[in-house]
Amino acid sequence: MSNSVVPVGHSGFKERIEFISIFMHSCVCSENVAFIIEEFDPGASALHGWLNSNSHRNNIEDNHVFTGIGVAKGFEGGYYITQIFRKN
C-alpha cells in the first residue's frame, strides 16, 4: 500500500493470509487497515478510528490468539497501518 502497488484497503488480504498460513496452519484471520495523514500520533489515530467502527472494533475485541501490526510511511507522508488477527 505504501508504495502504491495495491490501494488502501483489503486488496491482497487473501494473499497475506496464505503467506501467514505457511508458518501458522489453519489460519482464520481478519484485518484492520488505516491510512493516517496525522504526523503527531498516527497509531492513536488509527486505533481511535477502528474503535469507532463496529466491524473494526469487533476484530479487535474478538477471541484471537495472535495479532501482528505493520506500519509504513508512504512517499507522500501518510502512514499505512495494517493489523492482522489470527484465531486457531
OpenMM code with the backbone's topology and positions (N, CA, C; nanometers):
from openmm import Vec3, app, unit

residues = "MET SER ASN SER VAL VAL PRO VAL GLY HIS SER GLY PHE LYS GLU ARG ILE GLU PHE ILE SER ILE PHE MET HIS SER CYS VAL CYS SER GLU ASN VAL ALA PHE ILE ILE GLU GLU PHE ASP PRO GLY ALA SER ALA LEU HIS GLY TRP LEU ASN SER ASN SER HIS ARG ASN ASN ILE GLU ASP ASN HIS VAL PHE THR GLY ILE GLY VAL ALA LYS GLY PHE GLU GLY GLY TYR TYR ILE THR GLN ILE PHE ARG LYS ASN".split()
positions = [
    Vec3(0.0817, -0.1183, 0.0000),
    Vec3(0.0000, 0.0000, 0.0000),
    Vec3(0.0867, 0.1256, 0.0000),
    Vec3(0.1914, 0.1245, 0.0810),
    Vec3(0.2720, 0.2464, 0.0940),
    Vec3(0.3486, 0.2799, -0.0330),
    Vec3(0.3718, 0.1811, -0.1193),
    Vec3(0.4403, 0.2101, -0.2448),
    Vec3(0.3449, 0.2053, -0.3638),
    Vec3(0.2138, 0.2129, -0.3336),
    Vec3(0.1075, 0.2233, -0.4340),
    Vec3(0.0941, 0.1010, -0.5239),
    Vec3(0.1397, -0.0158, -0.4786),
    Vec3(0.1219, -0.1389, -0.5562),
    Vec3(-0.0229, -0.1860, -0.5470),
    Vec3(-0.0819, -0.1741, -0.4285),
    Vec3(-0.2237, -0.2049, -0.4091),
    Vec3(-0.2884, -0.0843, -0.3402),
    Vec3(-0.4186, -0.0639, -0.3638),
    Vec3(-0.4855, 0.0501, -0.2988),
    Vec3(-0.5026, 0.0263, -0.1493),
    Vec3(-0.5254, 0.1344, -0.0756),
    Vec3(-0.5524, 0.1234, 0.0668),
    Vec3(-0.6813, 0.0441, 0.0830),
    Vec3(-0.6755, -0.0601, 0.1608),
    Vec3(-0.7931, -0.1436, 0.1822),
    Vec3(-0.7524, -0.2889, 0.1963),
    Vec3(-0.8454, -0.3745, 0.1657),
    Vec3(-0.8243, -0.5166, 0.1890),
    Vec3(-0.7829, -0.5937, 0.0633),
    Vec3(-0.7476, -0.5228, -0.0427),
    Vec3(-0.6936, -0.5909, -0.1613),
    Vec3(-0.5672, -0.6646, -0.1205),
    Vec3(-0.5556, -0.7886, -0.1584),
    Vec3(-0.4393, -0.8685, -0.1237),
    Vec3(-0.4507, -0.9397, 0.0100),
    Vec3(-0.5650, -0.9240, 0.0790),
    Vec3(-0.5824, -0.9898, 0.2087),
    Vec3(-0.5664, -1.1411, 0.1962),
    Vec3(-0.6288, -1.1998, 0.0944),
    Vec3(-0.6191, -1.3446, 0.0754),
    Vec3(-0.4732, -1.3881, 0.0617),
    Vec3(-0.3947, -1.3138, -0.0130),
    Vec3(-0.2534, -1.3475, -0.0316),
    Vec3(-0.1750, -1.3314, 0.0990),
    Vec3(-0.2066, -1.2283, 0.1759),
    Vec3(-0.1378, -1.2101, 0.3047),
    Vec3(-0.1667, -1.3277, 0.3976),
    Vec3(-0.2922, -1.3726, 0.3990),
    Vec3(-0.3306, -1.4835, 0.4854),
    Vec3(-0.2686, -1.6146, 0.4370),
    Vec3(-0.2623, -1.6352, 0.3065),
    Vec3(-0.1962, -1.7552, 0.2534),
    Vec3(-0.0496, -1.7582, 0.2945),
    Vec3(0.0160, -1.6430, 0.2940),
    Vec3(0.1557, -1.6369, 0.3362),
    Vec3(0.1681, -1.6701, 0.4848),
    Vec3(0.0814, -1.6124, 0.5678),
    Vec3(0.0835, -1.6414, 0.7111),
    Vec3(0.0605, -1.7902, 0.7358),
    Vec3(-0.0283, -1.8505, 0.6561),
    Vec3(-0.0629, -1.9918, 0.6744),
    Vec3(0.0545, -2.0856, 0.6494),
    Vec3(0.1549, -2.0393, 0.5782),
    Vec3(0.2755, -2.1200, 0.5586),
    Vec3(0.3416, -2.1477, 0.6940),
    Vec3(0.3356, -2.0504, 0.7834),
    Vec3(0.4020, -2.0601, 0.9126),
    Vec3(0.3078, -2.0997, 1.0255),
    Vec3(0.1797, -2.0686, 1.0105),
    Vec3(0.0792, -2.0966, 1.1135),
    Vec3(-0.0390, -2.1630, 1.0446),
    Vec3(-0.0501, -2.2935, 1.0556),
    Vec3(-0.1510, -2.3686, 0.9828),
    Vec3(-0.2919, -2.3388, 1.0332),
    Vec3(-0.3900, -2.3698, 0.9508),
    Vec3(-0.5331, -2.3492, 0.9769),
    Vec3(-0.5609, -2.2093, 1.0303),
    Vec3(-0.5325, -2.1130, 0.9474),
    Vec3(-0.5426, -1.9731, 0.9848),
    Vec3(-0.6830, -1.9186, 0.9570),
    Vec3(-0.7514, -1.8742, 1.0607),
    Vec3(-0.8758, -1.7983, 1.0475),
    Vec3(-0.8394, -1.6565, 1.0874),
    Vec3(-0.8430, -1.5648, 0.9913),
    Vec3(-0.7871, -1.4326, 1.0145),
    Vec3(-0.8837, -1.3210, 0.9754),
    Vec3(-0.8570, -1.2040, 1.0297),
    Vec3(-0.9245, -1.0811, 0.9898),
    Vec3(-0.8206, -0.9698, 0.9972),
    Vec3(-0.8560, -0.8532, 0.9422),
    Vec3(-0.7589, -0.7435, 0.9451),
    Vec3(-0.8283, -0.6087, 0.9540),
    Vec3(-0.7564, -0.5145, 1.0089),
    Vec3(-0.7934, -0.3738, 1.0084),
    Vec3(-0.6865, -0.2986, 0.9310),
    Vec3(-0.7298, -0.2036, 0.8483),
    Vec3(-0.6377, -0.1241, 0.7677),
    Vec3(-0.6713, 0.0235, 0.7870),
    Vec3(-0.5688, 0.1073, 0.7944),
    Vec3(-0.5904, 0.2512, 0.8070),
    Vec3(-0.4850, 0.3270, 0.7270),
    Vec3(-0.5241, 0.4418, 0.6772),
    Vec3(-0.4304, 0.5375, 0.6180),
    Vec3(-0.4465, 0.6663, 0.6980),
    Vec3(-0.3394, 0.7093, 0.7625),
    Vec3(-0.3435, 0.8233, 0.8529),
    Vec3(-0.2458, 0.9297, 0.8040),
    Vec3(-0.2940, 1.0510, 0.7893),
    Vec3(-0.2071, 1.1607, 0.7466),
    Vec3(-0.1449, 1.2305, 0.8669),
    Vec3(-0.2086, 1.2215, 0.9814),
    Vec3(-0.1609, 1.2888, 1.1028),
    Vec3(-0.0170, 1.2487, 1.1347),
    Vec3(0.0643, 1.3464, 1.1629),
    Vec3(0.2051, 1.3214, 1.1949),
    Vec3(0.2290, 1.2991, 1.3439),
    Vec3(0.1459, 1.3554, 1.4310),
    Vec3(0.1732, 1.3542, 1.5743),
    Vec3(0.1655, 1.2144, 1.6340),
    Vec3(0.0549, 1.1449, 1.6142),
    Vec3(0.0380, 1.0118, 1.6734),
    Vec3(-0.0493, 0.9253, 1.5831),
    Vec3(0.0061, 0.8799, 1.4709),
    Vec3(-0.0753, 0.8055, 1.3748),
    Vec3(-0.1315, 0.6758, 1.4321),
    Vec3(-0.0603, 0.6100, 1.5219),
    Vec3(-0.1103, 0.4863, 1.5823),
    Vec3(-0.2363, 0.5113, 1.6634),
    Vec3(-0.2360, 0.6165, 1.7433),
    Vec3(-0.3537, 0.6506, 1.8235),
    Vec3(-0.4699, 0.6904, 1.7334),
    Vec3(-0.4413, 0.7608, 1.6248),
    Vec3(-0.5470, 0.7999, 1.5310),
    Vec3(-0.6103, 0.6775, 1.4658),
    Vec3(-0.5282, 0.5811, 1.4260),
    Vec3(-0.5808, 0.4581, 1.3651),
    Vec3(-0.6661, 0.3825, 1.4661),
    Vec3(-0.6152, 0.3656, 1.5866),
    Vec3(-0.6897, 0.2931, 1.6896),
    Vec3(-0.8225, 0.3619, 1.7193),
    Vec3(-0.8216, 0.4928, 1.7317),
    Vec3(-0.9447, 0.5682, 1.7569),
    Vec3(-1.0464, 0.5430, 1.6460),
    Vec3(-1.0012, 0.5469, 1.5220),
    Vec3(-1.0912, 0.5202, 1.4094),
    Vec3(-1.1461, 0.3792, 1.4123),
    Vec3(-1.0602, 0.2823, 1.4403),
    Vec3(-1.1050, 0.1421, 1.4456),
    Vec3(-1.2050, 0.1203, 1.5583),
    Vec3(-1.1808, 0.1805, 1.6743),
    Vec3(-1.2717, 0.1610, 1.7873),
    Vec3(-1.4073, 0.2277, 1.7650),
    Vec3(-1.4129, 0.3265, 1.6763),
    Vec3(-1.5392, 0.3921, 1.6438),
    Vec3(-1.6106, 0.3285, 1.5257),
    Vec3(-1.5618, 0.2158, 1.4790),
    Vec3(-1.6240, 0.1397, 1.3706),
    Vec3(-1.6612, 0.0022, 1.4247),
    Vec3(-1.7882, -0.0353, 1.4148),
    Vec3(-1.8314, -0.1641, 1.4716),
    Vec3(-1.7532, -0.2824, 1.4166),
    Vec3(-1.7332, -0.2890, 1.2856),
    Vec3(-1.6640, -0.4054, 1.2281),
    Vec3(-1.5175, -0.4100, 1.2715),
    Vec3(-1.4506, -0.2952, 1.2757),
    Vec3(-1.3107, -0.2927, 1.3182),
    Vec3(-1.2989, -0.3220, 1.4673),
    Vec3(-1.3902, -0.2654, 1.5468),
    Vec3(-1.3913, -0.2927, 1.6908),
    Vec3(-1.4139, -0.4416, 1.7161),
    Vec3(-1.5043, -0.5034, 1.6395),
    Vec3(-1.5279, -0.6475, 1.6544),
    Vec3(-1.4009, -0.7267, 1.6288),
    Vec3(-1.3224, -0.6878, 1.5291),
    Vec3(-1.1942, -0.7554, 1.5050),
    Vec3(-1.1030, -0.7440, 1.6266),
    Vec3(-1.0949, -0.6256, 1.6838),
    Vec3(-1.0069, -0.6021, 1.7986),
    Vec3(-1.0520, -0.6817, 1.9199),
    Vec3(-1.1836, -0.6872, 1.9435),
    Vec3(-1.2362, -0.7489, 2.0649),
    Vec3(-1.2679, -0.8973, 2.0505),
    Vec3(-1.2533, -0.9530, 1.9310),
    Vec3(-1.2838, -1.0946, 1.9085),
    Vec3(-1.1801, -1.1831, 1.9793),
    Vec3(-1.2070, -1.3108, 1.9824),
    Vec3(-1.1241, -1.4086, 2.0536),
    Vec3(-1.0075, -1.4547, 1.9655),
    Vec3(-0.9083, -1.3695, 1.9471),
    Vec3(-0.7918, -1.4028, 1.8655),
    Vec3(-0.6776, -1.4515, 1.9529),
    Vec3(-0.5905, -1.5296, 1.8921),
    Vec3(-0.4741, -1.5833, 1.9625),
    Vec3(-0.3499, -1.4985, 1.9333),
    Vec3(-0.3394, -1.4499, 1.8100),
    Vec3(-0.2230, -1.3717, 1.7684),
    Vec3(-0.2682, -1.2463, 1.6971),
    Vec3(-0.1835, -1.1437, 1.7001),
    Vec3(-0.2034, -1.0251, 1.6176),
    Vec3(-0.0665, -0.9763, 1.5713),
    Vec3(-0.0670, -0.9149, 1.4568),
    Vec3(0.0541, -0.8531, 1.4046),
    Vec3(0.0183, -0.7170, 1.3479),
    Vec3(0.1087, -0.6224, 1.3620),
    Vec3(0.0835, -0.4867, 1.3151),
    Vec3(0.1986, -0.4441, 1.2245),
    Vec3(0.1628, -0.3876, 1.1118),
    Vec3(0.2619, -0.3324, 1.0207),
    Vec3(0.2357, -0.1846, 0.9997),
    Vec3(0.3421, -0.1045, 1.0015),
    Vec3(0.3303, 0.0392, 0.9795),
    Vec3(0.4347, 0.0795, 0.8765),
    Vec3(0.3915, 0.1555, 0.7771),
    Vec3(0.4852, 0.2063, 0.6771),
    Vec3(0.4499, 0.3504, 0.6458),
    Vec3(0.5523, 0.4312, 0.6295),
    Vec3(0.5297, 0.5705, 0.5897),
    Vec3(0.5383, 0.5767, 0.4384),
    Vec3(0.4327, 0.6294, 0.3771),
    Vec3(0.4274, 0.6386, 0.2319),
    Vec3(0.5119, 0.7525, 0.1780),
    Vec3(0.5321, 0.7508, 0.0485),
    Vec3(0.6136, 0.8532, -0.0165),
    Vec3(0.5544, 0.9925, 0.0017),
    Vec3(0.4194, 0.9993, 0.0079),
    Vec3(0.3539, 1.1289, 0.0226),
    Vec3(0.3450, 1.1735, 0.1676),
    Vec3(0.3897, 1.0894, 0.2618),
    Vec3(0.3964, 1.1281, 0.4014),
    Vec3(0.2943, 1.0650, 0.4931),
    Vec3(0.1884, 1.0058, 0.4404),
    Vec3(0.0898, 0.9413, 0.5263),
    Vec3(0.1400, 0.8079, 0.5786),
    Vec3(0.0733, 0.7579, 0.6798),
    Vec3(0.1086, 0.6300, 0.7405),
    Vec3(0.0058, 0.5242, 0.7026),
    Vec3(0.0527, 0.4085, 0.6609),
    Vec3(-0.0301, 0.2928, 0.6297),
    Vec3(-0.0148, 0.1949, 0.7444),
    Vec3(-0.1266, 0.1619, 0.8064),
    Vec3(-0.1230, 0.0759, 0.9241),
    Vec3(-0.2162, -0.0423, 0.8999),
    Vec3(-0.1626, -0.1624, 0.9150),
    Vec3(-0.2414, -0.2846, 0.8991),
    Vec3(-0.2243, -0.3695, 1.0231),
    Vec3(-0.3359, -0.4176, 1.0734),
    Vec3(-0.3351, -0.5093, 1.1869),
    Vec3(-0.4062, -0.6357, 1.1425),
    Vec3(-0.3383, -0.7506, 1.1568),
    Vec3(-0.3954, -0.8800, 1.1219),
    Vec3(-0.4141, -0.9591, 1.2490),
    Vec3(-0.5303, -1.0217, 1.2592),
    Vec3(-0.5668, -1.1030, 1.3742),
    Vec3(-0.5793, -1.2479, 1.3300),
    Vec3(-0.5400, -1.3421, 1.4164),
    Vec3(-0.5462, -1.4847, 1.3825),
    Vec3(-0.6081, -1.5626, 1.4970),
    Vec3(-0.6997, -1.6524, 1.4597),
    Vec3(-0.7582, -1.7471, 1.5540),
    Vec3(-0.7015, -1.8850, 1.5245),
    Vec3(-0.7145, -1.9761, 1.6200),
    Vec3(-0.6763, -2.1159, 1.5954),
    Vec3(-0.7830, -2.1850, 1.5164),
] * unit.nanometer
topology = app.Topology()
chain = topology.addChain("A")
for resn in residues:
    res = topology.addResidue(resn, chain)
    for name in ("N", "CA", "C"):
        topology.addAtom(name, app.Element.getBySymbol(name[0]), res)
